[in-house]
Each structure stands twice: as C-alpha cells, then as structure tokens.
Amino acid sequence: MTNAGAPNTFHRLFDSAPDERICVVLPDGGELSFDAMAARSRSIAAGFSRLGLRRGDAIGVWMANTPAWLQVFLACARLGALAVGINARFRGREIGELLRRSSARLLVADAWQGKVRSDEIFRTIAPSDLASLRAVVVAGESDPSAWLPFDVINLDELFDEANAADAGRPEDACILFTTSGTTGRPKLVVHRQRGIVAHARDVADAFELAHPGSAVLQIVPFCGAFGFSQAIAAIAAACPLVVPPLYNAAKAARLARAHRVTNMVGTNDMLDRMLAAATDERPFPNLRFFGHANFNPALPDLPARAEARGVKLRGLFGMSETLALFAVQPAKAGLERRQLSGGVPVSPSGQARVRDLASGEIAAAGVSGEIELRGPSLMSGYLGDDEATRAAFTPDGFLRTGDLGYATDDGGFIHLGRMGDALRLGGFLVNPLEIEETVLEIGSLSACQVVEAQLDGRTRPVAFVVPAAGLPAARQASAQTDEPAVIAHCRERLASFKVPVRVIMLDSLPTVEGPNGVKVRRDELRRIAQATIDAKG
C-alpha cells in the first residue's frame, strides 16, 4: 500500500531497494544485484543524454527478456523518456509502424531476434517509417554498415561516467504497449510513472512477493503488460527475478525447481507445456500459485490437472489499458472460481462494476454486462488518439473495458469474454463459452470457437472445431465429416437458439501474435462463417 513519503517514480522505487539484494537471476546461475543494475542504468541514461535524448522523447526497445531490457527501461525512467515496448517476434512492417506512430528517436535492439539477425529485419522497414529515428543502439555484435544511414552504437560502449541528475517525474509517460489488434490497427497505450509505481506495490502486496524466500520466474515478455506488470512488482518487493531470455517449457520447468520459484504468471498453454515437460508428480514444490490467463480455448481440463499435480491456479484479469494483474481471484476460493478470469482488484483503491447493456444502469451482482474499472494503474491514454481516449472513459473516470462479465458480492468480477465475442441469440445475450464447452464434450475435438452470423435475417451461432491430434485416421475422418452429429449433440443439451447452424472444421484456428501472447482472431472466424453461410445460399 502506498504511503505519502514513498517514491513515485520508477527509478526512485528501484533505487530504494537494498543495494546488495539480488535483482536478476540468469539461467546459468549468474546474479545481478540492485546496485549493479542501478549503476548500469545510470550510465545508459547518461549515454542517451549524450546522444541528444531528452524528457518526453520516445525510445524503441526491441529486445528479449534480459537484464539489459530492464536496464534500458530504467534508464528511460531516469531520463523521463517513453520506452516503446517492441515484441521480439515482430518483423519489419510491425516494427516500422510502431516506430513511426510513436515518433521514436532512438531504437535499442538485440543483435539477434531468436535465430534471425536484427539488421536483416531492420532492412525490410519502409524508410518512411524511420523519419523520426536518429540512431540505433545494438546489444551484441553487429555490422554497423547494415544499419545505414543511421549511426550505430554498441550498448556496452554506451557509457558515460558523468551521470546526469535523474530528470524523470511522476507524471512522465514512461511505457507504451500495443494492444493485440485482433479487430483492427493496434492502439498505443501509454502509462505514467506514478501509475506503474503504485501498481507495482499493489501487485507485490497482493502476491506476497516481499515474504522471505520469494522468487519469481519471468516467462512472459517484458514488452507486454502481462510480463511487465509481474517484473515491476518483483522489483517493488526487492524479490529475485529469474529471467530466461525466451520461453522454453522444459527449461522453464527446470528453472522453477532449481531456483525454488514461488510465483509465476503466464498463459494456460504455457503452464500446460511446462507440466508436460516435468516428470515429477509435483514438479514445483515451492510454487504458491500460478496466475493464469486463459488464452487457449483447447485446455478446459488444465485447472484440474494442474491442481492434481500441486499447482494452485488463480485466475487474473488485466489489459494493456489497466496494466496486467489488475485483479486476481481470491486465494481461499475453490477451484471452480479460481480457474475463472477476473478477480478482486489488487489495489485497495481499485473498483470494479458492471453496466447493464440494455438499461445502461449499473448491474446487480450476477447480472452480465460491460465491465468498468477504476484504479491507480489506468492508462493516461492512447498515443495520438484523443478521441479514442475520451471514448474509453466514463464521465466519473472508469475505464470502459469492452469486456463482458458480472460483478461478485466481494467487490470483484468474473470476466466472460470480449463484448464483441458475446452473442445475441433469440433475444438473449449468450456467452459463446457455453456452446463451446458443449461441443467439446465430443472427444474427437481439441478446440472450438463459436461466433455469430446472419441467416435468414436472424443472428445464429456457427461453431469452428479442430480435430484432436493423434486420433486414428478413421476417427479423424468421422470428426471432419459428421457435422450433423455435432449439431444433434448440441440440440440435446442446449436451447434451440444456442444450437450451431453450421460446424466448420479447420486444421487450426486463425491467431494473431499480441504483446502478451497468441489470441484467436474471432473477426476472421466471423468473416469465414458469414461467407460459408452466404455461399450455401
């Protein structure tokens, strides 16, 4: 909980940690103290200043999860600059658009992005997207000529002993995230120093990261709100952060055990792969809980399987606009609730409410509507889009999330899905998950997504299914051709208006790589569904 005398800029929060405490643990067992990280960030900030960077400038950070990412972000906070998080998996068009829209003056990049040289990707960026860029800083060995016409500086050489005084202020914009862009051009979400510091403390308290023996495993990228929120919370608690540069399930499982990790957050498919890679019946004996996001609809049995192996799950809710980990399900709740997305706000001043879609009034507990949130971690706005920023907030300062859910009696909420995902069928608002779970009762299927389409002037559900891997050929063929059986199965169990009018088989669901993980492109499914119905006549 924040007090009046507590630091309200990120660099002061970082510098308040005991110097000798371990900040980052590397996969090979190496360690970096808070003092060492702070010293390196000061020299980088001074180097940025020597390059002509000032308060308010934007700096693109195109790096994997490494200590250098944190050092560069901390340097941006000291300078009062805006760090633009760039996903390490992004390629030329995506990077160029982000640099152009943020007016970035500097790009800081790893020499390699996975197995691809960064300079090779950089060459594919349209010159018009680089109009604001002045220089490039590279971590690792790189050919300077490959980045022409820009000056290239090696990050290890960006050092200035004449450290300038920290210029960053509480109201400075300090981090920019991109939304997933599943329905259109990604928005650029900006957060200020004061907000991220308050959120870091609130998450640290809610997750008990200051308790003796705490250790956090960072398997989600720093560049997105999900990974960033966990990292800053660990820093606020002066809790060691175990940082593999890239996610690998088997390596992550070994690190979690070797470093007695107590806290992790990630997507449900990340945890599923870690459990598959771990041979012990209870592979993570020190883990207090795994905070999970349900990004993969094909894992409905994961919560029960995880708990059977000693992994306690707690559902979360967050978004780029609120920062991740805005809410977490109560630790003492049963699995039936803990496995659900949503929870109680982590901030003592956080508030959640639900607005009835029909009446426009605040809904009673248990009544579905649009989730609205308020708290210290809300964004300052969308960069370069004042109209969208105004539309995102209610007159009394709540964020309109665009998500469907219902309030709970304890001040929390249950998240059901995106508003655009909810189906209006037969005069009722229907959660597609209800239909999807019914379809998946058929054992030959591994995934299902339900969207709406227009048929004879009425809104009707259409199901997309993916066959289970490893099925005998005869069963796969049956799963792919027996659409009437799937519809009959649903008709026996659901109201008639919820029964899919078509069941479409796909090899895989269309997805988009967002800053926090892979999400299903429901907009593309809606297009396919309508085209299929229209083609049938």
C-alpha positions as CSV (number, residue, x, y, z in Angstrom):
1,M,0.0,0.0,0.0
2,T,1.3,3.4,-1.0
3,N,2.2,6.0,1.7
4,A,2.8,9.7,1.3
5,G,6.5,9.5,1.6
6,A,7.0,6.6,-0.8
7,P,8.8,7.0,-4.1
8,N,6.5,7.8,-7.0
9,T,8.9,7.5,-9.9
10,F,10.2,4.1,-11.1
11,H,13.9,5.0,-10.8
12,R,13.4,6.1,-7.2
13,L,11.4,2.9,-6.4
14,F,14.3,0.9,-7.9
15,D,16.9,2.8,-6.0
16,S,15.1,2.3,-2.7
17,A,15.8,-1.5,-2.8
18,P,18.7,-2.7,-0.6
19,D,21.8,-2.4,-2.8
20,E,23.1,-5.9,-2.0
21,R,19.8,-7.7,-2.8
22,I,19.6,-9.8,-5.9
23,C,17.5,-8.3,-8.6
24,V,18.0,-10.7,-11.6
25,V,19.0,-14.4,-11.7
26,L,20.3,-15.6,-15.0
27,P,19.6,-19.0,-16.4
28,D,23.2,-20.0,-15.9
29,G,23.0,-19.1,-12.2
30,G,24.7,-15.7,-12.5
31,E,23.2,-12.9,-10.4
32,L,23.0,-9.1,-10.7
33,S,22.3,-7.0,-7.6
34,F,20.1,-4.0,-7.4
35,D,23.2,-1.9,-7.0
36,A,24.8,-3.2,-10.2
37,M,21.6,-2.9,-12.2
38,A,21.1,0.7,-11.0
39,A,24.7,1.7,-11.8
40,R,24.4,0.3,-15.4
41,S,21.1,2.1,-15.9
42,R,22.6,5.4,-14.8
43,S,25.4,5.1,-17.3
44,I,22.9,4.2,-20.1
45,A,20.8,7.2,-19.2
46,A,23.8,9.4,-19.4
47,G,24.7,7.9,-22.8
48,F,21.2,8.5,-24.0
49,S,21.5,12.1,-22.9
50,R,24.9,12.4,-24.7
51,L,23.1,11.3,-27.9
52,G,20.7,14.2,-27.5
53,L,17.7,12.3,-26.0
54,R,15.6,14.4,-23.6
55,R,12.5,14.2,-21.4
56,G,9.5,13.2,-23.4
57,D,11.4,11.5,-26.3
58,A,10.3,8.0,-27.4
59,I,12.9,5.2,-27.4
60,G,12.0,1.9,-29.1
61,V,13.1,-1.2,-27.0
62,W,13.3,-4.2,-29.3
63,M,14.8,-6.8,-27.0
64,A,14.2,-10.2,-25.5
65,N,13.9,-10.8,-21.7
66,T,17.3,-9.9,-20.5
67,P,18.8,-7.7,-17.7
68,A,19.6,-5.2,-20.5
69,W,15.9,-4.7,-21.2
70,L,15.3,-3.7,-17.6
71,Q,18.4,-1.5,-17.5
72,V,17.3,0.3,-20.7
73,F,13.8,0.8,-19.3
74,L,15.2,2.1,-16.0
75,A,17.4,4.4,-18.0
76,C,14.4,5.7,-19.8
77,A,12.6,6.4,-16.5
78,R,15.7,8.3,-15.2
79,L,15.7,10.4,-18.3
80,G,11.9,10.9,-18.4
81,A,11.7,9.2,-21.8
82,L,9.0,7.0,-23.1
83,A,10.0,3.3,-23.6
84,V,8.2,1.8,-26.5
85,G,7.9,-2.0,-26.0
86,I,8.5,-3.9,-29.2
87,N,7.8,-7.6,-29.3
88,A,11.0,-9.6,-30.1
89,R,8.9,-11.6,-32.6
90,F,7.8,-8.5,-34.6
91,R,9.1,-8.1,-38.1
92,G,9.7,-5.1,-40.4
93,R,6.2,-3.9,-41.1
94,E,5.1,-4.2,-37.5
95,I,8.3,-2.5,-36.1
96,G,8.2,0.2,-38.7
97,E,4.6,1.1,-37.9
98,L,5.3,1.3,-34.2
99,L,8.4,3.5,-34.7
100,R,6.6,5.8,-37.0
101,R,3.4,6.2,-34.8
102,S,5.4,6.7,-31.6
103,S,7.9,9.1,-33.3
104,A,10.7,7.2,-31.8
105,R,14.1,9.0,-31.9
106,L,16.2,6.0,-30.9
107,L,16.0,2.2,-31.3
108,V,17.6,-0.1,-28.9
109,A,17.8,-3.7,-30.2
110,D,19.4,-7.0,-29.6
111,A,21.8,-8.1,-32.4
112,W,19.7,-11.2,-32.9
113,Q,16.0,-11.8,-32.5
114,G,15.9,-15.6,-31.9
115,K,17.7,-17.1,-34.9
116,V,17.4,-14.1,-37.2
117,R,19.8,-11.1,-37.3
118,S,18.1,-7.9,-36.3
119,D,19.8,-5.9,-39.1
120,E,18.2,-8.2,-41.7
121,I,14.8,-7.4,-40.3
122,F,15.7,-3.7,-40.0
123,R,16.4,-3.6,-43.7
124,T,12.8,-4.5,-44.5
125,I,11.4,-1.5,-42.7
126,A,10.0,1.2,-45.0
127,P,12.2,4.3,-45.0
128,S,9.1,6.4,-44.4
129,D,8.6,4.6,-41.1
130,L,12.0,5.8,-39.9
131,A,11.6,9.5,-40.4
132,S,11.9,10.4,-36.7
133,L,14.8,7.9,-35.9
134,R,18.2,9.4,-35.2
135,A,20.3,6.5,-34.1
136,V,20.4,2.8,-33.3
137,V,21.9,1.1,-30.2
138,V,22.7,-2.6,-30.5
139,A,23.3,-5.1,-27.7
140,G,25.7,-7.6,-29.1
141,E,27.9,-7.9,-32.2
142,S,26.5,-6.3,-35.3
143,D,27.8,-4.8,-38.6
144,P,27.4,-1.0,-38.4
145,S,27.0,-0.8,-42.2
146,A,23.9,-2.9,-42.0
147,W,22.0,-0.2,-40.2
148,L,22.9,2.7,-42.5
149,P,22.1,5.5,-42.8
150,F,21.8,5.6,-39.0
151,D,24.6,5.8,-36.5
152,V,25.1,2.6,-34.6
153,I,26.4,2.4,-31.0
154,N,27.1,-0.8,-29.2
155,L,25.2,-0.9,-25.9
156,D,28.3,-2.0,-24.0
157,E,30.0,1.2,-25.2
158,L,27.2,3.5,-24.3
159,F,28.8,4.6,-21.1
160,D,29.2,8.0,-19.5
161,E,30.7,8.4,-16.1
162,A,29.4,11.9,-15.8
163,N,26.0,10.7,-14.7
164,A,23.4,13.4,-15.0
165,A,20.8,14.0,-12.3
166,D,17.6,12.0,-12.8
167,A,15.1,14.1,-14.7
168,G,12.1,11.7,-14.7
169,R,9.0,12.9,-13.0
170,P,5.8,11.1,-11.6
171,E,3.6,12.4,-14.5
172,D,6.0,11.5,-17.2
173,A,4.8,9.0,-19.8
174,C,7.2,6.1,-19.3
175,I,6.0,2.9,-21.0
176,L,4.0,2.2,-24.2
177,F,2.2,-1.0,-25.0
178,T,0.5,-2.1,-28.2
179,T,-3.0,-3.7,-28.0
180,S,-3.3,-7.1,-29.7
181,G,-5.1,-5.6,-32.7
182,T,-7.5,-8.6,-33.2
183,T,-10.1,-6.4,-34.8
184,G,-8.1,-3.5,-36.3
185,R,-5.0,-1.4,-36.1
186,P,-3.3,-1.8,-32.6
187,K,-3.8,1.1,-30.3
188,L,-0.8,2.6,-28.5
189,V,-1.4,2.6,-24.7
190,V,0.6,5.0,-22.6
191,H,1.2,4.7,-18.8
192,R,2.8,7.3,-16.5
193,Q,5.5,6.7,-13.9
194,R,3.2,7.4,-10.9
195,G,0.7,4.7,-12.1
196,I,3.2,2.0,-12.7
197,V,4.9,2.5,-9.3
198,A,1.5,2.3,-7.5
199,H,0.6,-0.8,-9.4
200,A,4.0,-2.4,-8.7
201,R,3.5,-2.0,-5.0
202,D,-0.2,-3.2,-5.1
203,V,0.7,-6.4,-7.0
204,A,3.7,-7.0,-4.8
205,D,1.4,-6.8,-1.7
206,A,-1.4,-8.9,-3.3
207,F,1.0,-11.6,-4.4
208,E,3.0,-11.5,-1.1
209,L,6.3,-11.1,-3.0
210,A,8.1,-9.5,0.0
211,H,7.7,-12.7,2.0
212,P,11.0,-14.4,2.8
213,G,12.1,-16.9,0.2
214,S,10.1,-15.4,-2.6
215,A,11.3,-15.8,-6.2
216,V,9.6,-15.0,-9.4
217,L,10.1,-16.8,-12.8
218,Q,9.6,-14.5,-15.8
219,I,8.3,-16.5,-18.7
220,V,6.2,-13.7,-20.3
221,P,7.8,-10.9,-22.3
222,F,8.7,-7.6,-20.6
223,C,7.4,-5.8,-23.7
224,G,3.8,-6.6,-23.0
225,A,1.7,-5.5,-20.0
226,F,1.5,-9.1,-18.7
227,G,5.2,-9.6,-18.2
228,F,6.0,-6.0,-17.4
229,S,3.5,-6.0,-14.5
230,Q,5.0,-9.1,-12.9
231,A,8.5,-7.7,-13.3
232,I,7.9,-4.3,-11.7
233,A,6.0,-6.0,-8.8
234,A,9.1,-8.2,-8.2
235,I,11.3,-5.1,-8.2
236,A,9.0,-3.2,-5.8
237,A,9.3,-6.1,-3.4
238,A,13.1,-6.5,-3.9
239,C,12.3,-10.1,-4.9
240,P,14.7,-12.0,-7.2
241,L,13.5,-12.3,-10.8
242,V,14.7,-15.4,-12.7
243,V,14.9,-14.3,-16.3
244,P,15.3,-16.7,-19.2
245,P,15.6,-14.7,-22.5
246,L,13.0,-16.8,-24.3
247,Y,10.3,-19.2,-23.2
248,N,11.1,-22.9,-23.4
249,A,8.8,-25.2,-21.4
250,A,11.4,-27.7,-20.4
251,K,14.0,-25.1,-19.4
252,A,11.3,-23.1,-17.6
253,A,10.3,-26.1,-15.6
254,R,13.9,-26.8,-14.6
255,L,14.5,-23.2,-13.6
256,A,11.3,-23.1,-11.5
257,R,12.5,-26.1,-9.5
258,A,16.2,-25.2,-9.3
259,H,15.5,-21.6,-8.0
260,R,12.6,-22.6,-5.7
261,V,10.3,-20.3,-7.6
262,T,7.3,-19.2,-5.6
263,N,5.4,-17.1,-8.1
264,M,4.7,-17.3,-11.9
265,V,2.2,-15.8,-14.3
266,G,1.6,-17.0,-17.8
267,T,-1.0,-18.3,-20.3
268,N,-2.7,-21.6,-19.7
269,D,-0.9,-23.2,-22.7
270,M,2.5,-22.2,-21.2
271,L,1.7,-24.0,-18.0
272,D,0.3,-27.0,-19.9
273,R,3.6,-27.4,-21.7
274,M,5.7,-27.0,-18.5
275,L,3.6,-29.7,-16.8
276,A,4.1,-32.0,-19.8
277,A,7.9,-31.4,-19.7
278,A,8.2,-32.0,-15.9
279,T,8.5,-35.7,-14.9
280,D,7.8,-35.3,-11.1
281,E,4.3,-35.8,-9.9
282,R,4.6,-32.5,-8.0
283,P,7.1,-30.6,-10.1
284,F,7.1,-27.2,-8.5
285,P,7.0,-27.8,-4.7
286,N,7.8,-24.1,-3.7
287,L,5.2,-22.6,-6.0
288,R,2.5,-20.7,-4.1
289,F,0.3,-20.2,-7.2
290,F,0.4,-19.8,-10.9
291,G,-1.5,-16.7,-12.1
292,H,-3.0,-17.8,-15.4
293,A,-4.7,-16.2,-18.4
294,N,-7.0,-18.4,-20.5
295,F,-5.7,-17.7,-24.0
296,N,-6.0,-21.2,-25.3
297,P,-9.6,-22.5,-25.5
298,A,-8.5,-26.1,-26.1
299,L,-7.4,-26.7,-22.5
300,P,-10.6,-26.9,-20.4
301,D,-9.3,-29.7,-18.2
302,L,-6.0,-27.9,-17.4
303,P,-7.1,-26.4,-14.0
304,A,-8.0,-29.8,-12.6
305,R,-4.9,-31.5,-14.0
306,A,-2.6,-28.7,-12.6
307,E,-4.1,-28.8,-9.1
308,A,-3.8,-32.6,-9.1
309,R,0.0,-32.1,-9.5
310,G,0.2,-29.5,-6.8
311,V,0.0,-26.3,-8.9
312,K,-2.6,-23.9,-7.4
313,L,-4.2,-21.8,-10.1
314,R,-5.6,-18.3,-9.6
315,G,-7.3,-16.5,-12.5
316,L,-6.3,-13.0,-13.3
317,F,-7.6,-10.0,-15.2
318,G,-5.8,-7.2,-16.8
319,M,-5.3,-5.5,-20.2
320,S,-2.9,-3.0,-21.7
321,E,-5.1,-0.1,-20.6
322,T,-5.2,-1.2,-16.9
323,L,-1.8,-3.0,-16.8
324,A,-2.0,-6.7,-16.3
325,L,-2.7,-8.2,-12.8
326,F,-5.3,-5.6,-12.2
327,A,-7.4,-8.3,-10.4
328,V,-6.7,-11.8,-9.1
329,Q,-9.1,-14.4,-7.8
330,P,-9.2,-14.9,-4.0
331,A,-6.6,-17.4,-2.7
332,K,-9.2,-19.1,-0.5
333,A,-11.8,-19.6,-3.2
334,G,-12.5,-23.0,-4.6
335,L,-11.1,-24.1,-7.9
336,E,-14.5,-23.5,-9.5
337,R,-14.0,-19.8,-9.1
338,R,-10.2,-19.6,-9.1
339,Q,-9.9,-21.1,-12.6
340,L,-12.0,-18.2,-14.0
341,S,-10.8,-15.0,-15.5
342,G,-11.4,-12.0,-13.3
343,G,-11.0,-11.5,-9.5
344,V,-10.8,-8.8,-6.9
345,P,-8.8,-5.6,-7.7
346,V,-5.3,-5.8,-6.2
347,S,-5.3,-2.1,-5.3
348,P,-7.1,-1.0,-2.1
349,S,-8.5,1.9,-4.2
350,G,-9.3,-0.2,-7.2
351,Q,-13.0,-0.5,-8.2
352,A,-14.9,-2.8,-10.5
353,R,-18.5,-2.5,-11.6
354,V,-20.7,-3.9,-14.4
355,R,-23.1,-1.8,-16.6
356,D,-26.3,-3.5,-17.9
357,L,-26.2,-3.4,-21.7
358,A,-29.9,-3.0,-22.0
359,S,-30.7,-0.3,-19.4
360,G,-27.4,1.4,-19.2
361,E,-27.6,1.3,-15.4
362,I,-25.1,-0.3,-13.0
363,A,-26.0,-4.0,-12.8
364,A,-26.5,-6.0,-9.6
365,A,-24.1,-8.8,-8.7
366,G,-24.6,-11.8,-11.1
367,V,-26.1,-9.8,-13.9
368,S,-24.0,-9.7,-17.1
369,G,-22.9,-6.5,-18.8
370,E,-19.8,-4.4,-19.6
371,I,-17.0,-4.4,-17.0
372,E,-15.9,-1.0,-16.0
373,L,-12.7,-0.5,-13.9
374,R,-11.1,2.3,-11.9
375,G,-7.8,2.4,-10.1
376,P,-4.3,3.9,-10.0
377,S,-3.0,1.7,-12.8
378,L,-5.3,3.0,-15.6
379,M,-3.6,4.3,-18.7
380,S,-3.1,8.0,-19.3
381,G,-4.5,7.5,-22.8
382,Y,-3.9,6.3,-26.4
383,L,-1.0,8.0,-28.0
384,G,-2.1,10.3,-30.8
385,D,-5.8,9.4,-30.5
386,D,-7.6,11.8,-28.2
387,E,-11.0,10.8,-29.5
388,A,-10.4,7.1,-28.6
389,T,-9.1,8.1,-25.2
390,R,-12.2,10.2,-24.4
391,A,-14.4,7.3,-25.6
392,A,-12.6,4.8,-23.3
393,F,-13.6,6.5,-20.1
394,T,-16.9,7.2,-18.4
395,P,-17.6,10.7,-17.0
396,D,-16.7,9.6,-13.5
397,G,-13.3,8.1,-14.5
398,F,-14.0,4.4,-15.0
399,L,-12.4,2.6,-18.0
400,R,-14.9,1.0,-20.4
401,T,-13.1,-2.3,-20.9
402,G,-15.2,-3.6,-23.8
403,D,-15.3,-6.9,-21.8
404,L,-18.4,-8.9,-20.8
405,G,-18.7,-10.1,-17.2
406,Y,-20.7,-9.9,-14.0
407,A,-19.9,-8.5,-10.5
408,T,-19.4,-10.7,-7.4
409,D,-20.5,-9.8,-3.9
410,D,-16.9,-9.4,-2.7
411,G,-16.2,-6.4,-4.9
412,G,-14.7,-8.5,-7.7
413,F,-16.0,-9.7,-11.0
414,I,-16.0,-12.6,-13.4
415,H,-14.8,-12.0,-16.9
416,L,-16.7,-13.8,-19.6
417,G,-15.1,-12.5,-22.8
418,R,-14.9,-9.6,-25.1
419,M,-18.1,-7.7,-25.7
420,G,-17.7,-8.4,-29.4
421,D,-17.5,-12.1,-28.6
422,A,-20.8,-12.2,-26.8
423,L,-23.7,-13.5,-28.9
424,R,-27.2,-12.0,-29.1
425,L,-29.3,-15.1,-29.8
426,G,-33.0,-15.4,-29.6
427,G,-33.3,-12.1,-27.7
428,F,-30.7,-13.2,-25.1
429,L,-27.0,-12.3,-24.5
430,V,-25.2,-15.7,-24.7
431,N,-21.6,-16.4,-23.6
432,P,-20.1,-18.4,-26.5
433,L,-18.1,-20.5,-24.0
434,E,-21.3,-22.3,-23.0
435,I,-21.8,-23.5,-26.6
436,E,-18.0,-24.2,-27.0
437,E,-17.9,-26.4,-23.9
438,T,-20.9,-28.4,-25.1
439,V,-19.3,-29.0,-28.4
440,L,-16.0,-30.1,-26.8
441,E,-17.8,-32.8,-24.9
442,I,-17.3,-34.7,-28.1
443,G,-14.0,-36.4,-27.5
444,S,-12.7,-36.3,-31.1
445,L,-12.3,-32.5,-31.0
446,S,-9.5,-30.4,-29.4
447,A,-10.7,-26.9,-29.8
448,C,-13.9,-25.0,-30.5
449,Q,-14.8,-21.3,-31.1
450,V,-18.3,-20.1,-31.7
451,V,-19.1,-16.8,-33.5
452,E,-22.3,-15.3,-34.9
453,A,-23.5,-15.0,-38.5
454,Q,-26.7,-13.8,-40.1
455,L,-29.1,-16.4,-41.6
456,D,-32.5,-15.5,-43.0
457,G,-32.4,-12.2,-41.1
458,R,-31.6,-13.8,-37.8
459,T,-28.4,-14.0,-35.8
460,R,-27.3,-17.6,-35.4
461,P,-24.3,-19.4,-33.9
462,V,-21.6,-21.0,-36.1
463,A,-19.0,-23.4,-34.5
464,F,-15.5,-23.8,-35.7
465,V,-13.8,-27.0,-34.5
466,V,-10.3,-28.5,-34.7
467,P,-9.8,-32.3,-34.6
468,A,-7.8,-33.8,-31.7
469,A,-4.2,-34.6,-32.6
470,G,-3.2,-38.2,-32.7
471,L,-6.6,-39.7,-33.4
472,P,-6.8,-42.8,-35.6
473,A,-7.5,-41.9,-39.2
474,A,-11.0,-43.3,-39.1
475,R,-11.9,-41.2,-36.1
476,Q,-10.4,-38.1,-37.7
477,A,-12.4,-38.6,-40.8
478,S,-15.5,-39.1,-38.8
479,A,-14.9,-35.9,-36.8
480,Q,-14.4,-34.0,-40.0
481,T,-17.5,-35.1,-41.8
482,D,-20.1,-35.7,-39.1
483,E,-21.4,-32.1,-38.8
484,P,-25.0,-33.4,-38.2
485,A,-23.8,-35.4,-35.1
486,V,-22.2,-32.3,-33.5
487,I,-25.4,-30.3,-34.1
488,A,-27.5,-33.2,-32.7
489,H,-25.3,-33.4,-29.6
490,C,-25.9,-29.7,-29.0
491,R,-29.6,-29.9,-29.7
492,E,-30.0,-32.4,-26.9
493,R,-28.2,-30.2,-24.4
494,L,-28.9,-26.5,-25.3
495,A,-31.8,-24.2,-26.0
496,S,-32.6,-24.3,-29.7
497,F,-31.4,-20.7,-30.3
498,K,-27.9,-21.7,-29.0
499,V,-27.5,-24.7,-31.3
500,P,-24.9,-24.1,-34.1
501,V,-26.4,-23.9,-37.6
502,R,-23.0,-24.9,-39.1
503,V,-20.0,-26.7,-37.7
504,I,-16.9,-25.9,-39.7
505,M,-13.7,-28.0,-39.5
506,L,-10.3,-26.2,-39.5
507,D,-6.8,-27.6,-39.2
508,S,-6.1,-24.8,-36.7
509,L,-7.7,-21.6,-35.5
510,P,-6.5,-18.3,-37.0
511,T,-4.5,-16.4,-34.5
512,V,-2.6,-13.1,-34.0
513,E,0.6,-12.6,-32.0
514,G,-0.1,-10.0,-29.4
515,P,2.3,-8.4,-26.9
516,N,1.0,-10.8,-24.2
517,G,0.6,-14.0,-26.2
518,V,-1.3,-15.5,-29.0
519,K,-5.0,-14.8,-29.4
520,V,-7.7,-16.3,-31.6
521,R,-8.8,-14.0,-34.4
522,R,-12.6,-14.1,-33.9
523,D,-13.0,-11.3,-36.5
524,E,-11.6,-13.7,-39.2
525,L,-13.8,-16.5,-37.9
526,R,-16.9,-14.3,-38.2
527,R,-15.9,-13.5,-41.8
528,I,-15.5,-17.2,-42.7
529,A,-18.7,-18.1,-41.0
530,Q,-20.7,-15.5,-42.9
531,A,-19.1,-16.4,-46.2
532,T,-19.8,-20.1,-45.7
533,I,-23.5,-19.4,-45.0
534,D,-23.8,-17.0,-47.9
535,A,-22.2,-19.5,-50.3
536,K,-24.7,-22.2,-49.3
537,G,-27.4,-19.8,-50.4
